[in-house]
Amino acid sequence: SAEPFVDDSVPPVPLVKRVWRQVLRLVRRPNPADIAYSQQKFPGLPADEVKKGIAKFKALTGRFASVSVEEVAKDCFRIHKS
């Protein structure tokens, strides 16, 4: 029976180190060029646009009468029943 090939010349990366690398990728400081591109490609959504969208739903369905929108941060909205 053939044994599987194992490369002993390069030690395996410990699990903790691999997990830590993944965490660092998630929280790393973004590249300014990436931020600029993202802001150009996805400029955001003003609260008025969200409110207009809900108003259209209200007009089309006759529902959502007690739904309101509150901007809690840039491009982050709380949509709730009042």
PDB file of N, CA, C and O in Angstrom:
ATOM      1  N   SER A   1       0.843  -1.184   0.000  1.00  0.00           N
ATOM      2  CA  SER A   1       0.000   0.000   0.000  1.00  0.00           C
ATOM      3  C   SER A   1       0.878   1.232   0.000  1.00  0.00           C
ATOM      4  O   SER A   1       1.873   1.292   0.722  1.00  0.00           O
ATOM      5  N   ALA A   2       0.516   2.211  -0.803  1.00  0.00           N
ATOM      6  CA  ALA A   2       1.296   3.436  -0.913  1.00  0.00           C
ATOM      7  C   ALA A   2       0.933   4.384   0.218  1.00  0.00           C
ATOM      8  O   ALA A   2      -0.236   4.558   0.562  1.00  0.00           O
ATOM      9  N   GLU A   3       1.963   4.989   0.783  1.00  0.00           N
ATOM     10  CA  GLU A   3       1.718   5.957   1.849  1.00  0.00           C
ATOM     11  C   GLU A   3       1.495   7.334   1.234  1.00  0.00           C
ATOM     12  O   GLU A   3       2.099   7.652   0.209  1.00  0.00           O
ATOM     13  N   PRO A   4       0.641   8.156   1.838  1.00  0.00           N
ATOM     14  CA  PRO A   4       0.425   9.502   1.301  1.00  0.00           C
ATOM     15  C   PRO A   4       1.693  10.336   1.421  1.00  0.00           C
ATOM     16  O   PRO A   4       2.476  10.170   2.357  1.00  0.00           O
ATOM     17  N   PHE A   5       1.882  11.234   0.462  1.00  0.00           N
ATOM     18  CA  PHE A   5       3.047  12.115   0.458  1.00  0.00           C
ATOM     19  C   PHE A   5       2.883  13.180   1.533  1.00  0.00           C
ATOM     20  O   PHE A   5       1.865  13.870   1.582  1.00  0.00           O
ATOM     21  N   VAL A   6       3.872  13.309   2.378  1.00  0.00           N
ATOM     22  CA  VAL A   6       3.866  14.330   3.434  1.00  0.00           C
ATOM     23  C   VAL A   6       5.151  15.117   3.303  1.00  0.00           C
ATOM     24  O   VAL A   6       6.241  14.545   3.338  1.00  0.00           O
ATOM     25  N   ASP A   7       5.034  16.428   3.151  1.00  0.00           N
ATOM     26  CA  ASP A   7       6.212  17.292   3.032  1.00  0.00           C
ATOM     27  C   ASP A   7       6.613  17.732   4.437  1.00  0.00           C
ATOM     28  O   ASP A   7       5.988  18.620   5.017  1.00  0.00           O
ATOM     29  N   ASP A   8       7.654  17.110   4.980  1.00  0.00           N
ATOM     30  CA  ASP A   8       8.124  17.440   6.328  1.00  0.00           C
ATOM     31  C   ASP A   8       9.073  18.630   6.343  1.00  0.00           C
ATOM     32  O   ASP A   8       9.494  19.061   7.417  1.00  0.00           O
ATOM     33  N   SER A   9       9.421  19.172   5.182  1.00  0.00           N
ATOM     34  CA  SER A   9      10.379  20.273   5.143  1.00  0.00           C
ATOM     35  C   SER A   9       9.755  21.591   5.616  1.00  0.00           C
ATOM     36  O   SER A   9      10.470  22.479   6.080  1.00  0.00           O
ATOM     37  N   VAL A  10       8.427  21.726   5.503  1.00  0.00           N
ATOM     38  CA  VAL A  10       7.746  22.944   5.939  1.00  0.00           C
ATOM     39  C   VAL A  10       6.817  22.565   7.090  1.00  0.00           C
ATOM     40  O   VAL A  10       5.864  21.810   6.899  1.00  0.00           O
ATOM     41  N   PRO A  11       7.096  23.093   8.294  1.00  0.00           N
ATOM     42  CA  PRO A  11       6.226  22.724   9.412  1.00  0.00           C
ATOM     43  C   PRO A  11       4.822  23.299   9.212  1.00  0.00           C
ATOM     44  O   PRO A  11       4.680  24.388   8.655  1.00  0.00           O
ATOM     45  N   PRO A  12       3.792  22.590   9.655  1.00  0.00           N
ATOM     46  CA  PRO A  12       2.426  23.105   9.496  1.00  0.00           C
ATOM     47  C   PRO A  12       2.216  24.353  10.344  1.00  0.00           C
ATOM     48  O   PRO A  12       2.799  24.499  11.419  1.00  0.00           O
ATOM     49  N   VAL A  13       1.375  25.243   9.843  1.00  0.00           N
ATOM     50  CA  VAL A  13       1.069  26.477  10.573  1.00  0.00           C
ATOM     51  C   VAL A  13       0.103  26.120  11.693  1.00  0.00           C
ATOM     52  O   VAL A  13      -0.939  25.516  11.435  1.00  0.00           O
ATOM     53  N   PRO A  14       0.424  26.477  12.923  1.00  0.00           N
ATOM     54  CA  PRO A  14      -0.480  26.154  14.024  1.00  0.00           C
ATOM     55  C   PRO A  14      -1.862  26.781  13.821  1.00  0.00           C
ATOM     56  O   PRO A  14      -1.994  27.853  13.230  1.00  0.00           O
ATOM     57  N   LEU A  15      -2.864  26.101  14.314  1.00  0.00           N
ATOM     58  CA  LEU A  15      -4.246  26.557  14.158  1.00  0.00           C
ATOM     59  C   LEU A  15      -4.444  27.958  14.719  1.00  0.00           C
ATOM     60  O   LEU A  15      -5.127  28.776  14.103  1.00  0.00           O
ATOM     61  N   VAL A  16      -3.864  28.244  15.865  1.00  0.00           N
ATOM     62  CA  VAL A  16      -4.029  29.563  16.482  1.00  0.00           C
ATOM     63  C   VAL A  16      -3.501  30.651  15.560  1.00  0.00           C
ATOM     64  O   VAL A  16      -4.117  31.708  15.423  1.00  0.00           O
ATOM     65  N   LYS A  17      -2.373  30.396  14.934  1.00  0.00           N
ATOM     66  CA  LYS A  17      -1.780  31.388  14.033  1.00  0.00           C
ATOM     67  C   LYS A  17      -2.666  31.595  12.806  1.00  0.00           C
ATOM     68  O   LYS A  17      -2.830  32.722  12.338  1.00  0.00           O
ATOM     69  N   ARG A  18      -3.241  30.499  12.283  1.00  0.00           N
ATOM     70  CA  ARG A  18      -4.125  30.627  11.122  1.00  0.00           C
ATOM     71  C   ARG A  18      -5.377  31.427  11.482  1.00  0.00           C
ATOM     72  O   ARG A  18      -5.812  32.280  10.708  1.00  0.00           O
ATOM     73  N   VAL A  19      -5.947  31.160  12.631  1.00  0.00           N
ATOM     74  CA  VAL A  19      -7.135  31.895  13.074  1.00  0.00           C
ATOM     75  C   VAL A  19      -6.787  33.362  13.261  1.00  0.00           C
ATOM     76  O   VAL A  19      -7.546  34.237  12.845  1.00  0.00           O
ATOM     77  N   TRP A  20      -5.646  33.640  13.885  1.00  0.00           N
ATOM     78  CA  TRP A  20      -5.234  35.028  14.115  1.00  0.00           C
ATOM     79  C   TRP A  20      -5.062  35.772  12.791  1.00  0.00           C
ATOM     80  O   TRP A  20      -5.429  36.943  12.697  1.00  0.00           O
ATOM     81  N   ARG A  21      -4.518  35.127  11.782  1.00  0.00           N
ATOM     82  CA  ARG A  21      -4.368  35.768  10.467  1.00  0.00           C
ATOM     83  C   ARG A  21      -5.737  36.123   9.882  1.00  0.00           C
ATOM     84  O   ARG A  21      -5.904  37.192   9.296  1.00  0.00           O
ATOM     85  N   GLN A  22      -6.703  35.237  10.039  1.00  0.00           N
ATOM     86  CA  GLN A  22      -8.050  35.513   9.535  1.00  0.00           C
ATOM     87  C   GLN A  22      -8.663  36.709  10.267  1.00  0.00           C
ATOM     88  O   GLN A  22      -9.307  37.555   9.645  1.00  0.00           O
ATOM     89  N   VAL A  23      -8.464  36.780  11.577  1.00  0.00           N
ATOM     90  CA  VAL A  23      -8.989  37.909  12.358  1.00  0.00           C
ATOM     91  C   VAL A  23      -8.350  39.206  11.893  1.00  0.00           C
ATOM     92  O   VAL A  23      -9.040  40.211  11.721  1.00  0.00           O
ATOM     93  N   LEU A  24      -7.046  39.196  11.689  1.00  0.00           N
ATOM     94  CA  LEU A  24      -6.353  40.405  11.235  1.00  0.00           C
ATOM     95  C   LEU A  24      -6.849  40.855   9.868  1.00  0.00           C
ATOM     96  O   LEU A  24      -6.943  42.056   9.615  1.00  0.00           O
ATOM     97  N   ARG A  25      -7.169  39.912   8.981  1.00  0.00           N
ATOM     98  CA  ARG A  25      -7.702  40.288   7.672  1.00  0.00           C
ATOM     99  C   ARG A  25      -9.049  40.982   7.806  1.00  0.00           C
ATOM    100  O   ARG A  25      -9.367  41.879   7.025  1.00  0.00           O
ATOM    101  N   LEU A  26      -9.834  40.576   8.781  1.00  0.00           N
ATOM    102  CA  LEU A  26     -11.159  41.165   8.967  1.00  0.00           C
ATOM    103  C   LEU A  26     -11.098  42.569   9.569  1.00  0.00           C
ATOM    104  O   LEU A  26     -11.918  43.426   9.238  1.00  0.00           O
ATOM    105  N   VAL A  27     -10.130  42.802  10.449  1.00  0.00           N
ATOM    106  CA  VAL A  27     -10.094  44.082  11.166  1.00  0.00           C
ATOM    107  C   VAL A  27      -8.976  45.009  10.699  1.00  0.00           C
ATOM    108  O   VAL A  27      -8.773  46.077  11.278  1.00  0.00           O
ATOM    109  N   ARG A  28      -8.264  44.615   9.676  1.00  0.00           N
ATOM    110  CA  ARG A  28      -7.151  45.446   9.215  1.00  0.00           C
ATOM    111  C   ARG A  28      -7.646  46.815   8.750  1.00  0.00           C
ATOM    112  O   ARG A  28      -8.804  46.973   8.364  1.00  0.00           O
ATOM    113  N   ARG A  29      -6.776  47.768   8.793  1.00  0.00           N
ATOM    114  CA  ARG A  29      -7.097  49.103   8.315  1.00  0.00           C
ATOM    115  C   ARG A  29      -7.220  49.038   6.800  1.00  0.00           C
ATOM    116  O   ARG A  29      -6.281  48.619   6.123  1.00  0.00           O
ATOM    117  N   PRO A  30      -8.374  49.450   6.255  1.00  0.00           N
ATOM    118  CA  PRO A  30      -8.557  49.336   4.802  1.00  0.00           C
ATOM    119  C   PRO A  30      -7.643  50.280   4.025  1.00  0.00           C
ATOM    120  O   PRO A  30      -7.243  51.338   4.512  1.00  0.00           O
ATOM    121  N   ASN A  31      -7.337  49.869   2.827  1.00  0.00           N
ATOM    122  CA  ASN A  31      -6.519  50.656   1.920  1.00  0.00           C
ATOM    123  C   ASN A  31      -7.326  51.894   1.493  1.00  0.00           C
ATOM    124  O   ASN A  31      -8.481  51.748   1.094  1.00  0.00           O
ATOM    125  N   PRO A  32      -6.758  53.101   1.565  1.00  0.00           N
ATOM    126  CA  PRO A  32      -7.496  54.310   1.153  1.00  0.00           C
ATOM    127  C   PRO A  32      -8.032  54.235  -0.275  1.00  0.00           C
ATOM    128  O   PRO A  32      -9.100  54.776  -0.563  1.00  0.00           O
ATOM    129  N   ALA A  33      -7.302  53.570  -1.170  1.00  0.00           N
ATOM    130  CA  ALA A  33      -7.787  53.432  -2.549  1.00  0.00           C
ATOM    131  C   ALA A  33      -9.048  52.570  -2.587  1.00  0.00           C
ATOM    132  O   ALA A  33      -9.957  52.833  -3.374  1.00  0.00           O
ATOM    133  N   ASP A  34      -9.106  51.543  -1.740  1.00  0.00           N
ATOM    134  CA  ASP A  34     -10.300  50.702  -1.668  1.00  0.00           C
ATOM    135  C   ASP A  34     -11.491  51.504  -1.153  1.00  0.00           C
ATOM    136  O   ASP A  34     -12.608  51.353  -1.648  1.00  0.00           O
ATOM    137  N   ILE A  35     -11.253  52.343  -0.173  1.00  0.00           N
ATOM    138  CA  ILE A  35     -12.329  53.178   0.388  1.00  0.00           C
ATOM    139  C   ILE A  35     -12.843  54.140  -0.670  1.00  0.00           C
ATOM    140  O   ILE A  35     -14.054  54.283  -0.841  1.00  0.00           O
ATOM    141  N   ALA A  36     -11.939  54.800  -1.381  1.00  0.00           N
ATOM    142  CA  ALA A  36     -12.338  55.757  -2.418  1.00  0.00           C
ATOM    143  C   ALA A  36     -13.146  55.064  -3.507  1.00  0.00           C
ATOM    144  O   ALA A  36     -14.163  55.591  -3.959  1.00  0.00           O
ATOM    145  N   TYR A  37     -12.700  53.892  -3.928  1.00  0.00           N
ATOM    146  CA  TYR A  37     -13.419  53.152  -4.957  1.00  0.00           C
ATOM    147  C   TYR A  37     -14.811  52.778  -4.468  1.00  0.00           C
ATOM    148  O   TYR A  37     -15.797  52.939  -5.187  1.00  0.00           O
ATOM    149  N   SER A  38     -14.880  52.284  -3.250  1.00  0.00           N
ATOM    150  CA  SER A  38     -16.164  51.868  -2.683  1.00  0.00           C
ATOM    151  C   SER A  38     -17.126  53.049  -2.567  1.00  0.00           C
ATOM    152  O   SER A  38     -18.313  52.910  -2.862  1.00  0.00           O
ATOM    153  N   GLN A  39     -16.630  54.201  -2.142  1.00  0.00           N
ATOM    154  CA  GLN A  39     -17.493  55.378  -2.017  1.00  0.00           C
ATOM    155  C   GLN A  39     -17.958  55.875  -3.379  1.00  0.00           C
ATOM    156  O   GLN A  39     -19.064  56.401  -3.499  1.00  0.00           O
ATOM    157  N   GLN A  40     -17.132  55.716  -4.404  1.00  0.00           N
ATOM    158  CA  GLN A  40     -17.541  56.120  -5.747  1.00  0.00           C
ATOM    159  C   GLN A  40     -18.552  55.135  -6.314  1.00  0.00           C
ATOM    160  O   GLN A  40     -19.542  55.537  -6.925  1.00  0.00           O
ATOM    161  N   LYS A  41     -18.303  53.852  -6.114  1.00  0.00           N
ATOM    162  CA  LYS A  41     -19.168  52.812  -6.666  1.00  0.00           C
ATOM    163  C   LYS A  41     -20.501  52.725  -5.920  1.00  0.00           C
ATOM    164  O   LYS A  41     -21.546  52.506  -6.532  1.00  0.00           O
ATOM    165  N   PHE A  42     -20.457  52.897  -4.595  1.00  0.00           N
ATOM    166  CA  PHE A  42     -21.646  52.806  -3.747  1.00  0.00           C
ATOM    167  C   PHE A  42     -21.717  54.071  -2.885  1.00  0.00           C
ATOM    168  O   PHE A  42     -21.277  54.057  -1.736  1.00  0.00           O
ATOM    169  N   PRO A  43     -22.264  55.158  -3.426  1.00  0.00           N
ATOM    170  CA  PRO A  43     -22.205  56.446  -2.732  1.00  0.00           C
ATOM    171  C   PRO A  43     -23.070  56.533  -1.480  1.00  0.00           C
ATOM    172  O   PRO A  43     -22.987  57.525  -0.756  1.00  0.00           O
ATOM    173  N   GLY A  44     -23.876  55.551  -1.209  1.00  0.00           N
ATOM    174  CA  GLY A  44     -24.702  55.594  -0.006  1.00  0.00           C
ATOM    175  C   GLY A  44     -26.146  55.864  -0.354  1.00  0.00           C
ATOM    176  O   GLY A  44     -26.503  56.036  -1.520  1.00  0.00           O
ATOM    177  N   LEU A  45     -26.955  55.898   0.656  1.00  0.00           N
ATOM    178  CA  LEU A  45     -28.383  56.059   0.474  1.00  0.00           C
ATOM    179  C   LEU A  45     -28.887  57.058   1.498  1.00  0.00           C
ATOM    180  O   LEU A  45     -28.819  56.785   2.697  1.00  0.00           O
ATOM    181  N   PRO A  46     -29.391  58.205   1.067  1.00  0.00           N
ATOM    182  CA  PRO A  46     -29.903  59.175   2.036  1.00  0.00           C
ATOM    183  C   PRO A  46     -31.214  58.699   2.660  1.00  0.00           C
ATOM    184  O   PRO A  46     -31.954  57.921   2.057  1.00  0.00           O
ATOM    185  N   ALA A  47     -31.488  59.170   3.860  1.00  0.00           N
ATOM    186  CA  ALA A  47     -32.709  58.785   4.580  1.00  0.00           C
ATOM    187  C   ALA A  47     -33.950  59.105   3.766  1.00  0.00           C
ATOM    188  O   ALA A  47     -34.929  58.359   3.817  1.00  0.00           O
ATOM    189  N   ASP A  48     -33.929  60.198   3.016  1.00  0.00           N
ATOM    190  CA  ASP A  48     -35.098  60.570   2.203  1.00  0.00           C
ATOM    191  C   ASP A  48     -35.439  59.495   1.179  1.00  0.00           C
ATOM    192  O   ASP A  48     -36.614  59.237   0.922  1.00  0.00           O
ATOM    193  N   GLU A  49     -34.423  58.865   0.592  1.00  0.00           N
ATOM    194  CA  GLU A  49     -34.660  57.802  -0.387  1.00  0.00           C
ATOM    195  C   GLU A  49     -35.326  56.594   0.278  1.00  0.00           C
ATOM    196  O   GLU A  49     -36.234  55.987  -0.290  1.00  0.00           O
ATOM    197  N   VAL A  50     -34.868  56.254   1.483  1.00  0.00           N
ATOM    198  CA  VAL A  50     -35.467  55.138   2.206  1.00  0.00           C
ATOM    199  C   VAL A  50     -36.928  55.463   2.529  1.00  0.00           C
ATOM    200  O   VAL A  50     -37.809  54.619   2.368  1.00  0.00           O
ATOM    201  N   LYS A  51     -37.168  56.678   2.978  1.00  0.00           N
ATOM    202  CA  LYS A  51     -38.535  57.101   3.308  1.00  0.00           C
ATOM    203  C   LYS A  51     -39.430  57.094   2.061  1.00  0.00           C
ATOM    204  O   LYS A  51     -40.597  56.709   2.134  1.00  0.00           O
ATOM    205  N   LYS A  52     -38.881  57.521   0.920  1.00  0.00           N
ATOM    206  CA  LYS A  52     -39.660  57.490  -0.330  1.00  0.00           C
ATOM    207  C   LYS A  52     -40.016  56.056  -0.720  1.00  0.00           C
ATOM    208  O   LYS A  52     -41.126  55.789  -1.180  1.00  0.00           O
ATOM    209  N   GLY A  53     -39.080  55.151  -0.535  1.00  0.00           N
ATOM    210  CA  GLY A  53     -39.338  53.743  -0.838  1.00  0.00           C
ATOM    211  C   GLY A  53     -40.454  53.180   0.023  1.00  0.00           C
ATOM    212  O   GLY A  53     -41.321  52.457  -0.470  1.00  0.00           O
ATOM    213  N   ILE A  54     -40.436  53.504   1.291  1.00  0.00           N
ATOM    214  CA  ILE A  54     -41.498  53.024   2.193  1.00  0.00           C
ATOM    215  C   ILE A  54     -42.827  53.682   1.833  1.00  0.00           C
ATOM    216  O   ILE A  54     -43.872  53.036   1.903  1.00  0.00           O
ATOM    217  N   ALA A  55     -42.800  54.951   1.451  1.00  0.00           N
ATOM    218  CA  ALA A  55     -44.028  55.640   1.037  1.00  0.00           C
ATOM    219  C   ALA A  55     -44.629  54.958  -0.196  1.00  0.00           C
ATOM    220  O   ALA A  55     -45.851  54.851  -0.305  1.00  0.00           O
ATOM    221  N   LYS A  56     -43.779  54.495  -1.129  1.00  0.00           N
ATOM    222  CA  LYS A  56     -44.278  53.774  -2.309  1.00  0.00           C
ATOM    223  C   LYS A  56     -44.951  52.465  -1.898  1.00  0.00           C
ATOM    224  O   LYS A  56     -46.011  52.113  -2.415  1.00  0.00           O
ATOM    225  N   PHE A  57     -44.320  51.746  -0.959  1.00  0.00           N
ATOM    226  CA  PHE A  57     -44.945  50.519  -0.459  1.00  0.00           C
ATOM    227  C   PHE A  57     -46.302  50.820   0.163  1.00  0.00           C
ATOM    228  O   PHE A  57     -47.266  50.085  -0.049  1.00  0.00           O
ATOM    229  N   LYS A  58     -46.373  51.909   0.935  1.00  0.00           N
ATOM    230  CA  LYS A  58     -47.640  52.293   1.568  1.00  0.00           C
ATOM    231  C   LYS A  58     -48.702  52.559   0.508  1.00  0.00           C
ATOM    232  O   LYS A  58     -49.830  52.079   0.620  1.00  0.00           O
ATOM    233  N   ALA A  59     -48.341  53.322  -0.518  1.00  0.00           N
ATOM    234  CA  ALA A  59     -49.295  53.690  -1.567  1.00  0.00           C
ATOM    235  C   ALA A  59     -49.737  52.468  -2.374  1.00  0.00           C
ATOM    236  O   ALA A  59     -50.910  52.351  -2.729  1.00  0.00           O
ATOM    237  N   LEU A  60     -48.807  51.560  -2.662  1.00  0.00           N
ATOM    238  CA  LEU A  60     -49.129  50.399  -3.494  1.00  0.00           C
ATOM    239  C   LEU A  60     -49.913  49.325  -2.747  1.00  0.00           C
ATOM    240  O   LEU A  60     -50.764  48.657  -3.334  1.00  0.00           O
ATOM    241  N   THR A  61     -49.633  49.160  -1.473  1.00  0.00           N
ATOM    242  CA  THR A  61     -50.233  48.043  -0.741  1.00  0.00           C
ATOM    243  C   THR A  61     -51.298  48.450   0.268  1.00  0.00           C
ATOM    244  O   THR A  61     -52.106  47.628   0.699  1.00  0.00           O
ATOM    245  N   GLY A  62     -51.290  49.726   0.641  1.00  0.00           N
ATOM    246  CA  GLY A  62     -52.205  50.152   1.697  1.00  0.00           C
ATOM    247  C   GLY A  62     -51.752  49.691   3.071  1.00  0.00           C
ATOM    248  O   GLY A  62     -52.503  49.797   4.040  1.00  0.00           O
ATOM    249  N   ARG A  63     -50.556  49.192   3.162  1.00  0.00           N
ATOM    250  CA  ARG A  63     -49.986  48.732   4.427  1.00  0.00           C
ATOM    251  C   ARG A  63     -48.802  49.615   4.802  1.00  0.00           C
ATOM    252  O   ARG A  63     -48.532  50.608   4.125  1.00  0.00           O
ATOM    253  N   PHE A  64     -48.116  49.277   5.837  1.00  0.00           N
ATOM    254  CA  PHE A  64     -46.918  49.983   6.309  1.00  0.00           C
ATOM    255  C   PHE A  64     -47.227  51.390   6.818  1.00  0.00           C
ATOM    256  O   PHE A  64     -46.342  52.245   6.836  1.00  0.00           O
ATOM    257  N   ALA A  65     -48.464  51.638   7.228  1.00  0.00           N
ATOM    258  CA  ALA A  65     -48.859  52.974   7.678  1.00  0.00           C
ATOM    259  C   ALA A  65     -48.095  53.402   8.926  1.00  0.00           C
ATOM    260  O   ALA A  65     -47.823  54.589   9.103  1.00  0.00           O
ATOM    261  N   SER A  66     -47.750  52.463   9.784  1.00  0.00           N
ATOM    262  CA  SER A  66     -47.083  52.841  11.034  1.00  0.00           C
ATOM    263  C   SER A  66     -45.582  52.566  11.013  1.00  0.00           C
ATOM    264  O   SER A  66     -44.950  52.490  12.066  1.00  0.00           O
ATOM    265  N   VAL A  67     -45.016  52.418   9.830  1.00  0.00           N
ATOM    266  CA  VAL A  67     -43.576  52.182   9.712  1.00  0.00           C
ATOM    267  C   VAL A  67     -42.854  53.510   9.607  1.00  0.00           C
ATOM    268  O   VAL A  67     -43.258  54.400   8.858  1.00  0.00           O
ATOM    269  N   SER A  68     -41.773  53.629  10.374  1.00  0.00           N
ATOM    270  CA  SER A  68     -40.986  54.863  10.298  1.00  0.00           C
ATOM    271  C   SER A  68     -39.507  54.521  10.133  1.00  0.00           C
ATOM    272  O   SER A  68     -39.072  53.402  10.406  1.00  0.00           O
ATOM    273  N   VAL A  69     -38.756  55.510   9.683  1.00  0.00           N
ATOM    274  CA  VAL A  69     -37.332  55.341   9.395  1.00  0.00           C
ATOM    275  C   VAL A  69     -36.553  56.331  10.233  1.00  0.00           C
ATOM    276  O   VAL A  69     -36.915  57.502  10.344  1.00  0.00           O
ATOM    277  N   GLU A  70     -35.475  55.836  10.821  1.00  0.00           N
ATOM    278  CA  GLU A  70     -34.587  56.697  11.603  1.00  0.00           C
ATOM    279  C   GLU A  70     -33.152  56.387  11.188  1.00  0.00           C
ATOM    280  O   GLU A  70     -32.731  55.231  11.198  1.00  0.00           O
ATOM    281  N   GLU A  71     -32.416  57.415  10.830  1.00  0.00           N
ATOM    282  CA  GLU A  71     -31.003  57.216  10.470  1.00  0.00           C
ATOM    283  C   GLU A  71     -30.201  57.181  11.760  1.00  0.00           C
ATOM    284  O   GLU A  71     -30.196  58.153  12.515  1.00  0.00           O
ATOM    285  N   VAL A  72     -29.524  56.070  12.018  1.00  0.00           N
ATOM    286  CA  VAL A  72     -28.773  55.925  13.265  1.00  0.00           C
ATOM    287  C   VAL A  72     -27.269  56.140  13.061  1.00  0.00           C
ATOM    288  O   VAL A  72     -26.544  56.407  14.019  1.00  0.00           O
ATOM    289  N   ALA A  73     -26.808  56.023  11.828  1.00  0.00           N
ATOM    290  CA  ALA A  73     -25.415  56.286  11.470  1.00  0.00           C
ATOM    291  C   ALA A  73     -25.379  56.476   9.963  1.00  0.00           C
ATOM    292  O   ALA A  73     -26.390  56.291   9.286  1.00  0.00           O
ATOM    293  N   LYS A  74     -24.212  56.847   9.436  1.00  0.00           N
ATOM    294  CA  LYS A  74     -24.112  57.037   7.993  1.00  0.00           C
ATOM    295  C   LYS A  74     -24.452  55.725   7.287  1.00  0.00           C
ATOM    296  O   LYS A  74     -23.817  54.697   7.521  1.00  0.00           O
ATOM    297  N   ASP A  75     -25.470  55.780   6.414  1.00  0.00           N
ATOM    298  CA  ASP A  75     -25.912  54.627   5.641  1.00  0.00           C
ATOM    299  C   ASP A  75     -26.426  53.477   6.502  1.00  0.00           C
ATOM    300  O   ASP A  75     -26.400  52.321   6.078  1.00  0.00           O
ATOM    301  N   CYS A  76     -26.890  53.789   7.703  1.00  0.00           N
ATOM    302  CA  CYS A  76     -27.439  52.774   8.606  1.00  0.00           C
ATOM    303  C   CYS A  76     -28.766  53.304   9.152  1.00  0.00           C
ATOM    304  O   CYS A  76     -28.818  54.357   9.788  1.00  0.00           O
ATOM    305  N   PHE A  77     -29.830  52.555   8.892  1.00  0.00           N
ATOM    306  CA  PHE A  77     -31.170  53.025   9.233  1.00  0.00           C
ATOM    307  C   PHE A  77     -31.880  52.030  10.130  1.00  0.00           C
ATOM    308  O   PHE A  77     -31.682  50.820  10.017  1.00  0.00           O
ATOM    309  N   ARG A  78     -32.704  52.549  11.014  1.00  0.00           N
ATOM    310  CA  ARG A  78     -33.595  51.715  11.803  1.00  0.00           C
ATOM    311  C   ARG A  78     -34.984  51.900  11.234  1.00  0.00           C
ATOM    312  O   ARG A  78     -35.530  53.003  11.241  1.00  0.00           O
ATOM    313  N   ILE A  79     -35.548  50.819  10.742  1.00  0.00           N
ATOM    314  CA  ILE A  79     -36.905  50.835  10.196  1.00  0.00           C
ATOM    315  C   ILE A  79     -37.757  50.091  11.189  1.00  0.00           C
ATOM    316  O   ILE A  79     -37.535  48.906  11.437  1.00  0.00           O
ATOM    317  N   HIS A  80     -38.730  50.769  11.760  1.00  0.00           N
ATOM    318  CA  HIS A  80     -39.506  50.148  12.817  1.00  0.00           C
ATOM    319  C   HIS A  80     -40.965  50.575  12.772  1.00  0.00           C
ATOM    320  O   HIS A  80     -41.330  51.566  12.139  1.00  0.00           O
ATOM    321  N   LYS A  81     -41.778  49.802  13.456  1.00  0.00           N
ATOM    322  CA  LYS A  81     -43.200  50.111  13.584  1.00  0.00           C
ATOM    323  C   LYS A  81     -43.354  51.112  14.711  1.00  0.00           C
ATOM    324  O   LYS A  81     -42.901  50.869  15.830  1.00  0.00           O
ATOM    325  N   SER A  82     -44.001  52.254  14.417  1.00  0.00           N
ATOM    326  CA  SER A  82     -44.143  53.298  15.433  1.00  0.00           C
ATOM    327  C   SER A  82     -45.304  53.034  16.357  1.00  0.00           C
ATOM    328  O   SER A  82     -45.559  53.820  17.269  1.00  0.00           O
TER     329      SER A  82
END
